[in-house]
Amino acid sequence: MEFREMTAAEIGQKIKAGEMTAVDAVKAALAEIKKQDEVLNSFVTVDEEGALKRAEEVQKSIDSGELTGPLAGVPIAIKDNMCTKGLKTTCSSKILYNFEPTYSAEAVLNLEKAGMVVIGKTNMDEFAMGSTTETSAFGVTRNPWNTEHVPGGSSGGSCAAVASGETPCALGSDTGGSIRQPSSFCGITGIKPTYGTVSRYGLIAYGSSLDQIGPVAKDVTDCALLLEAIASYDKKDSTSVKRESYDFTSALKDDVKGLRIGIPRDYFGEGLNPEVAAAVKTAAKVLEEKGAVVEEFDLSLVDYAIPAYYVIASAEASSNLARFDGVKYGYRTEEYEGLHNMYKKTRSEGFGPEVKRRIMLGSFVLSSGYYDAYYLKALRTKALIRQAFDRAFEKYDVILGPAAPTTAPKLGESLSDPLQMYLGDVYTISANLAGLPGICLPCGMDTKGLPIGLQLLGDCFKEEHIIRAAYAYECSRGRAAFEGKRD
């Protein structure tokens, strides 16, 4: 089996067995990046020298018996909004084009403790604002299944890198579906954990009450292993939660007998592509045949999720992005007259159109006279959505539905109509508003040869339910079905 087809767990096993070294694995990943990334543009920064040096150190620790974990020596890519000490972290924005952090994000440090090797930083929508990875200041990322189509966003670079085999796994971040939607478009698996499970320390904030770091990989097993590696309580993050258990791999059982699965009727209305609907319902039937109890129900409030999300996320973005002003770090305009003019010109030149749009929307909804009408109303709606899910999880263990209403659109289609792009997040946004865990995995292909994603949502801190259901479905589906030819 070629390196590009191997999972992270398989690479880790080969390294453990002495059939491959950490250096071999990193060299293979770097070779794939050199071969494919000129077209795909999955990476913003590739740290060839640093990765090879780190791989040598890791291999010594493996040989000495110091590192024994299942992911020791495995290369991984990191979305470019997570700080990596001494390695550029740009958020795919001109305003941070030269920023080198003095510390690493807690999730990255946890990966390094597990013996993983960071090979580079992946492309993304600027400051994670977008659903296509077309708003990056460093060019668009292309979908490995068809390079005329988008990989999704904002973690499109991470998902494209995994789908193409440039790297076996990567980290993404999910504010409104930014792990699950590109996983769907790229035919891979991604998990958004319960809010607070993975430390946000070192994650450059977009919407602080919504952002969560999570893994993307080729299968459910890899995602569970990675989530176990990065999840931890962190006193440096005020939103971090101390969980009783960080064991996610014990849920990898091909058994869903008695698992209660609810399918919201609201998810299968107008706007859902018929091929996507058919593939998702077929996946539900597979789980039912394996012993799960599957039934439809009314979730309610689905139509209010998008307006509530964009009001809250834009308000938080307006506040979080105020720090990028050309004073302490990053880009500064060359010619200016006085401090205020420097701020204005730096931000005008440094931010892209989508980021400016969301900052202006956020500033508007927080302004005097509109705060009550928009922002407070959105917060009340968020609470009602959480209550709707609470009622649903009294009856069901897992909520099943599509991850996106369509398969990957063509490059340029979404940016021409931003409102339509926002509406594409209809199935993923609610999980962020309610802090729920969600997983996306492939469940079919459309007639154009593009992947279709299945989304499973669980109650807070109940990742074991969605991992169990996803793994059981994956066992029935088989791996070979989604290893077709890619561009």
C-alpha positions in Angstrom: 0.0 0.0 0.0 1.3 3.5 -0.9 1.9 6.1 1.8 -0.9 8.3 0.4 -3.4 5.5 1.0 -2.4 4.7 4.5 -4.2 5.9 7.6 -2.3 7.5 10.6 -2.9 4.3 12.7 -1.4 2.1 9.9 1.7 4.4 9.6 2.0 4.4 13.4 1.9 0.5 13.5 4.6 0.3 10.8 6.8 2.7 12.7 6.3 0.7 15.9 7.0 -2.6 14.1 10.3 -1.2 12.6 9.0 -1.5 9.0 9.2 2.3 8.6 10.9 5.1 10.5 9.4 8.5 11.5 11.9 10.0 9.0 10.6 7.8 6.2 7.1 8.8 6.9 7.9 12.5 6.9 9.9 12.2 3.7 7.0 10.4 2.1 4.6 13.2 3.1 7.0 15.9 1.9 7.3 14.0 -1.5 3.5 13.9 -1.9 3.3 17.7 -1.1 5.9 18.4 -3.7 4.1 16.3 -6.2 0.6 17.6 -5.7 0.5 20.9 -3.9 1.4 23.1 -6.9 -2.1 22.3 -8.1 -4.0 21.8 -4.8 -2.5 24.6 -2.8 -3.4 22.9 0.5 -0.4 24.3 2.3 0.6 27.9 3.2 3.9 26.9 4.9 5.8 23.6 4.6 8.5 23.1 7.3 10.7 20.6 5.6 13.9 21.2 7.6 12.1 21.4 11.0 9.9 18.3 10.3 12.9 16.1 9.3 14.8 17.3 12.4 11.8 16.6 14.7 11.3 13.2 13.0 14.9 12.2 13.9 14.4 13.2 17.5 11.0 11.3 17.6 12.6 8.2 16.1 15.3 8.1 18.8 12.5 8.4 21.5 10.6 5.5 19.8 13.8 3.4 19.7 14.5 4.0 23.4 11.0 3.1 24.4 10.2 6.6 25.6 7.4 7.1 23.0 5.0 4.1 22.7 1.7 5.7 21.6 -0.1 4.7 18.4 0.6 8.0 16.6 4.3 8.4 17.5 6.3 9.4 14.4 3.2 10.1 12.3 3.3 13.4 10.3 0.4 15.8 10.7 -0.6 19.2 9.2 -2.0 22.1 11.3 -4.6 24.6 10.1 -2.9 28.0 9.9 -4.9 29.6 12.7 -3.2 27.6 15.4 0.0 29.1 16.8 3.2 27.1 16.2 6.3 28.4 17.9 8.8 29.7 15.4 6.7 28.6 12.4 4.6 31.2 10.5 1.0 31.4 11.5 -0.9 33.7 9.1 -4.6 32.8 9.3 -4.3 33.0 5.5 -4.4 36.8 5.8 -2.1 39.6 4.5 -2.4 41.3 7.9 -0.5 38.3 9.5 1.7 37.4 6.5 5.0 37.4 8.5 3.8 36.5 12.1 5.9 33.9 13.9 4.4 33.1 17.4 6.6 32.8 20.4 4.5 29.8 21.7 2.5 26.9 20.4 -1.2 26.2 20.8 -2.0 23.7 23.6 -3.5 21.2 21.0 -0.2 21.3 19.0 1.8 20.7 22.2 -0.4 17.7 23.0 0.3 16.3 19.5 4.0 16.7 20.1 3.7 14.9 23.4 2.1 12.0 21.5 5.2 12.0 19.2 3.6 13.4 16.1 5.5 15.5 13.6 4.1 18.8 12.3 5.0 19.1 8.6 3.4 22.4 7.8 0.4 24.8 8.1 -2.6 24.4 5.8 -4.5 27.0 3.8 -7.9 28.3 5.0 -10.5 30.9 4.5 -9.0 34.2 5.8 -9.5 34.2 9.6 -11.8 31.1 9.1 -14.4 33.3 7.5 -15.8 31.4 4.6 -17.1 28.0 3.4 -14.9 27.4 0.4 -11.2 28.2 1.2 -11.4 30.8 -1.6 -11.0 33.9 0.7 -7.4 33.1 1.5 -4.8 35.8 0.8 -2.6 33.0 -0.6 -4.8 31.7 -3.3 -7.6 29.1 -3.5 -7.3 25.5 -2.4 -8.7 22.9 -4.9 -10.7 19.8 -4.2 -8.6 16.6 -4.9 -11.6 14.8 -6.3 -12.1 17.5 -9.0 -9.8 20.4 -9.1 -12.4 22.7 -10.7 -14.4 22.4 -7.4 -13.8 23.9 -3.9 -12.7 21.7 -1.0 -15.1 23.5 1.4 -14.0 25.6 4.3 -12.7 27.1 6.3 -10.6 24.0 7.0 -10.3 23.3 3.3 -6.6 23.1 3.2 -6.5 20.5 6.0 -9.2 18.4 4.4 -7.7 18.6 0.9 -4.3 17.6 2.3 -5.8 14.5 3.9 -8.0 13.6 0.9 -5.1 13.8 -1.5 -2.8 11.8 0.7 -0.3 14.6 1.2 -0.7 14.0 4.9 -2.5 11.1 6.7 -4.2 13.5 9.1 -4.6 17.2 10.1 -6.1 19.6 12.6 -8.9 21.9 11.7 -11.1 24.3 13.6 -14.9 24.4 13.5 -16.9 27.7 14.2 -20.0 26.9 12.2 -19.1 23.6 10.4 -15.6 24.4 9.2 -14.4 20.8 9.9 -17.5 18.9 9.0 -18.5 20.6 5.8 -15.1 20.4 4.1 -14.8 16.8 5.3 -18.0 16.2 3.4 -16.8 17.9 0.3 -13.5 16.0 0.3 -14.7 12.6 1.3 -12.9 12.2 4.6 -13.8 12.0 8.3 -13.8 15.0 10.7 -14.9 15.5 14.3 -16.0 18.7 16.0 -15.7 17.9 19.7 -18.0 19.2 22.5 -17.1 22.9 23.2 -14.4 23.0 25.9 -13.0 19.5 25.3 -10.0 20.8 23.3 -8.1 23.8 24.6 -8.5 27.0 22.5 -5.3 28.4 23.9 -3.2 29.4 20.9 -6.1 29.2 18.5 -6.5 32.7 16.9 -10.1 33.5 17.7 -12.9 34.1 15.2 -16.0 33.5 17.3 -14.8 32.7 20.8 -18.0 31.1 22.0 -18.2 28.9 18.9 -14.7 27.9 17.9 -13.4 24.4 18.6 -10.4 22.5 17.4 -10.8 19.0 16.0 -9.2 16.3 13.9 -9.6 15.4 10.2 -8.4 12.1 8.9 -9.1 9.2 6.5 -11.3 7.2 8.9 -13.1 7.2 12.3 -10.3 5.3 14.1 -7.8 8.0 13.2 -10.1 10.7 14.3 -10.8 9.0 17.7 -7.0 8.5 18.2 -6.3 12.1 17.4 -9.1 13.4 19.6 -7.7 11.4 22.5 -4.3 13.0 21.8 -5.4 16.6 21.7 -8.2 16.7 24.3 -7.2 17.9 27.7 -8.1 20.3 30.5 -6.1 23.5 30.2 -6.2 26.2 32.9 -4.8 28.7 30.4 -8.2 28.5 28.6 -11.1 29.8 30.6 -13.6 27.8 28.5 -11.7 24.5 29.0 -13.8 21.8 30.7 -12.3 19.1 33.0 -13.9 15.9 31.8 -14.1 12.6 33.7 -12.7 10.7 30.8 -10.7 11.4 27.6 -11.1 7.9 26.3 -12.6 8.0 22.8 -11.2 4.9 21.2 -13.2 2.5 23.4 -16.2 3.6 21.4 -14.8 2.0 18.2 -17.2 -0.9 18.3 -19.1 -2.4 15.3 -22.3 -2.5 17.4 -25.3 -0.1 17.3 -27.9 -2.4 18.7 -30.4 -0.3 20.7 -28.8 3.0 19.8 -31.6 5.6 19.3 -31.1 7.7 16.2 -33.3 10.6 15.3 -33.6 12.1 11.8 -35.0 15.7 11.8 -37.7 16.1 9.1 -36.6 19.8 9.0 -33.3 18.7 7.4 -34.9 17.2 4.3 -36.9 20.1 3.0 -36.3 22.6 0.2 -32.7 23.2 -0.9 -31.4 19.7 -0.2 -29.9 18.0 -3.3 -31.9 14.8 -4.0 -28.7 12.8 -4.4 -27.4 13.9 -1.0 -30.8 13.2 0.6 -30.9 9.7 -0.9 -27.3 8.8 0.2 -28.0 10.0 3.8 -31.2 8.1 4.1 -29.5 4.9 2.7 -26.8 5.4 5.4 -29.6 5.6 8.0 -31.1 2.4 6.7 -27.7 0.6 7.1 -27.6 1.6 10.8 -31.2 0.5 11.2 -30.4 -2.9 9.7 -27.5 -3.2 12.2 -29.9 -2.9 15.1 -30.2 0.9 15.7 -33.7 2.4 16.4 -34.2 5.0 13.7 -37.1 7.4 13.5 -38.0 10.8 12.1 -38.9 13.8 14.4 -39.4 17.6 14.3 -36.4 19.5 15.6 -37.8 23.0 15.1 -35.9 26.3 15.1 -33.7 25.2 12.2 -34.6 28.2 10.2 -33.4 30.6 12.9 -29.9 29.0 13.3 -28.2 30.8 10.4 -29.3 34.4 11.3 -28.5 33.8 15.0 -25.1 32.3 14.1 -24.0 35.1 11.8 -25.1 37.8 14.2 -23.2 36.2 17.1 -20.1 35.1 15.1 -19.8 38.5 13.4 -20.1 40.4 16.7 -17.4 38.2 18.3 -15.2 38.6 15.2 -15.6 42.4 15.3 -14.3 42.3 18.8 -11.5 39.7 18.3 -10.1 41.2 15.2 -9.7 44.7 16.7 -6.3 43.6 17.9 -4.9 43.5 14.3 -4.0 47.1 13.8 -0.4 47.2 12.6 1.1 48.2 15.9 2.5 45.0 17.6 2.9 42.5 14.8 1.9 41.6 11.3 1.4 43.9 8.3 1.6 47.7 8.6 0.8 50.1 5.8 3.9 51.9 4.3 2.6 55.4 4.1 0.4 57.0 6.7 -0.3 60.3 8.5 -0.7 59.8 12.2 -1.9 56.9 14.3 -5.5 56.8 13.3 -4.7 56.9 9.6 -2.2 54.1 10.2 -4.9 51.9 11.8 -7.4 52.6 9.0 -5.0 52.1 6.1 -3.4 49.0 7.7 -6.8 47.3 8.2 -8.1 48.4 4.8 -5.1 46.9 3.0 -4.6 43.9 5.3 -8.1 42.4 5.5 -9.9 40.8 2.6 -13.5 41.6 1.5 -15.2 38.7 3.5 -13.4 39.6 6.7 -14.3 43.3 6.3 -17.9 42.3 5.6 -18.2 40.3 8.9 -16.4 43.0 10.9 -18.8 45.6 9.6 -21.8 43.4 10.3 -20.5 42.7 13.8 -19.8 46.3 14.6 -23.4 47.2 13.4 -25.2 44.6 15.6 -23.2 45.7 18.6 -23.8 49.4 18.1 -26.1 51.6 20.2 -29.7 51.2 19.1 -29.2 47.8 17.4 -27.6 45.7 20.3 -31.0 44.8 21.7 -32.7 44.3 18.4 -30.1 42.0 16.9 -27.3 40.7 19.3 -29.5 40.1 22.4 -32.2 38.5 20.3 -29.6 36.2 18.7 -28.4 35.1 22.1 -31.9 34.3 23.1 -32.4 32.3 19.9 -29.2 30.4 20.7 -30.6 29.4 24.1 -33.8 28.2 22.5 -31.9 26.1 20.0 -29.9 24.6 22.8 -33.3 23.7 24.6 -34.6 22.2 21.3 -31.6 19.9 21.2 -31.9 19.1 25.0 -35.5 17.9 24.3 -34.3 15.8 21.3 -31.5 14.1 23.3 -34.0 13.1 26.0 -35.3 10.7 23.3 -32.3 10.0 21.0 -28.6 9.2 21.4 -27.6 10.5 18.0 -29.1 12.9 15.5 -28.5 11.9 11.8 -28.6 14.2 8.8 -26.6 15.7 5.9 -23.4 17.7 6.5 -24.1 20.0 3.6 -27.1 20.6 1.2 -25.0 19.9 -1.9 -21.7 18.4 -2.9 -18.7 20.7 -3.5 -19.6 23.6 -5.8 -17.4 24.8 -8.6 -14.7 27.4 -7.8 -16.1 31.0 -8.0 -19.8 30.0 -7.6 -20.1 30.6 -3.9 -18.2 33.9 -3.7 -20.4 35.5 -6.3 -23.3 35.1 -3.9 -22.1 35.3 -0.2 -25.7 34.9 1.1 -26.0 31.6 -0.7 -22.7 30.6 0.8 -23.9 31.4 4.3 -27.1 29.3 3.7 -24.9 26.3 2.9 -24.0 26.0 6.6 -27.6 25.2 7.6 -26.9 21.7 8.9 -23.7 22.4 10.8 -24.2 25.7 12.5 -26.7 24.5 15.2 -24.0 22.2 16.8 -21.8 25.2 17.4 -24.6 27.3 18.9 -25.4 24.5 21.2 -21.8 23.3 21.9 -22.5 19.8 20.6 -20.1 17.2 19.2 -20.5 16.2 15.6 -18.8 13.9 13.1 -18.9 13.8 9.3 -17.9 10.8 7.3 -18.4 9.8 3.6 -21.6 8.0 2.7 -21.7 8.1 -1.1 -20.8 9.8 -4.4 -23.0 11.9 -6.7 -23.2 11.5 -10.4 -20.4 14.0 -10.9 -18.0 11.8 -8.8 -18.0 14.1 -5.8 -18.3 12.8 -2.2 -21.4 13.1 -0.1 -21.0 13.5 3.7 -23.1 12.0 6.5 -23.3 14.0 9.8 -24.0 12.6 13.2 -24.6 14.8 16.2 -24.5 13.8 19.9 -25.3 15.4 23.2 -22.6 17.4 25.1 -19.7 15.1 26.2 -21.3 12.1 24.5 -18.7 11.7 21.7 -18.8 7.9 22.3 -22.3 7.8 20.7 -21.4 9.5 17.5 -18.0 7.6 17.2 -19.8 4.3 17.8 -22.5 5.0 15.2 -19.9 6.3 12.7 -17.6 3.4 13.1 -20.4 0.8 12.7 -21.5 2.5 9.5 -17.9 2.7 8.3 -17.5 -1.1 8.9 -20.6 -1.8 6.7 -19.7 0.7 4.1 -16.1 -0.6 3.6 -13.1 1.5 3.0 -12.4 0.7 -0.7 -15.6 2.4 -1.9 -14.0 5.9 -1.4 -10.5 5.2 -2.7 -11.3 6.0 -6.3 -9.3 8.0 -8.7 -8.7 11.6 -7.9 -7.2 14.3 -10.0 
